[in-house]
């Protein structure tokens, strides 16, 4: 199997817009039992890895940067967060590779203050929200102040889209409610906060058509292909990624759940035009993230 035709491991360009910590802080502490459920669903054994090994693994297949996502779902799950200071420290230790995104729990009273601290004090350049794990409806007016604040800070947000393997096959899904992954809830946010740049993570199964409609209609909404191997991505999503939405779709893995090399090998088999490969693999992310 070959990598996409535009990939040169000796001159890395690719940007992974969706990577998690490969360490115990995320996999075991923040993730807990629901993360173990997800790993089993992916057929993945949760073995912690070092950041040095992660960077080496990425660079070997032509990936130059990765967005490292924070995590705070403490109120809804009872699990401790991955502290934003920790994300900033990892970013500082590997500042030529990681782009740091913070996380705030929208159900915490200090979420607005923490959002400001993430950007103004820790120099994190975006936020990650996982509405199913965090147990909240982003369209609820109770969260308007948080979206106003992030809009004023001028940084983008990654929101989860679609179902989640967290809690998969456990009784009651460990209490997690997949309705919060419906991208239509983000349409309200995008409409009412037009300067808020939104990236919907993952092909939003079973709401892919709604996701495509929102990305087509809202200039401030984008999507990535993380969390799904290309062979399992809906054909209509791939068609839109190749055509109408070629400027709004980005590469992502959901590392460490998905293997970057295997993802890129499967993507190569889709035979996308080289122009579109470049857009999806790095050019769209460079523009979205404001990277040179």
Phi, psi and omega in degrees: 000146181246159174281166176307150188297338182272356186275128174233102181303337179279348178222074187301137178227336191293147178237122175270114184276003186209089179229141177251169177294135178271014189252175183299330183304322179265310189295320186251316184286299181287324185282318178056212183295326182293330177287323176298321176301315181296317180299318179295324179293323177283350186069034186243133174272130182280096178244113181303147182230158177271159178292327178298318178292323178297312180299317179298318179298317181292312185294333181295340180244018173088018177265124188263327183220157175216137174280116180265119190263134171286175184204121174214100176236034190296317184298315185279328186254337185081357179274146180293150178283167163273110187301144179296330175298324180295315178300317180295322180294317178297317177302315181296324180289338182223056189288350175268002182232308186271140169252120189269124174247132177275177175219137173233145178274110183297346180270358177269145183296333184260021187297323180291316179296321179293324177297316178296319181296322181303317184274313188282328182256322185262352178060031171283149193244019178178181182224150175242131175237135175240090192298329181289312178293322182279346174067049180214155177262112184295341180276354179295128180304341179299341183258006183299321181298322178295315180293322176301317182295313181294324176298317178294325180289341174074030179241156183277167176233140168258124175247144176293143176233132175089193179296170177225142175277353174301127181076007185300132176071000174280153178306123181067012182059029183057029175082001180281140185246117186286347180302332181287351177269002179292119182295343177298335176293335179276340178299320177299315181298315181296321181292321185272349180226071189295343178266002177272116180277123188241129173247116177275115183281136174081146163300121198277057177305131005263024184248037183300319183295319177297318179299314179298320180297317180294315180298326179286325187269331183256117181295340183260015180238134181230177177214157172240173183252021184286163175082353180225133169290143184307327181296341182255358181283137182306139183301325181292323176298315180296322179296315179294322179297328182277341189233263189300327184250024184297340178267000187232007181246139185229156176283141173201157182249315195083029177310141007268010181292325179245145182273121183302318181296315179296322179298313182294323176299314180293323178298322179300327182288345178285343176059045175290149174303148183301324178301317181286323175305313181299318180299310184290319187280333177205325188295317180295320180292322177302316181290316181298319184271352181071035181266147175283000000 
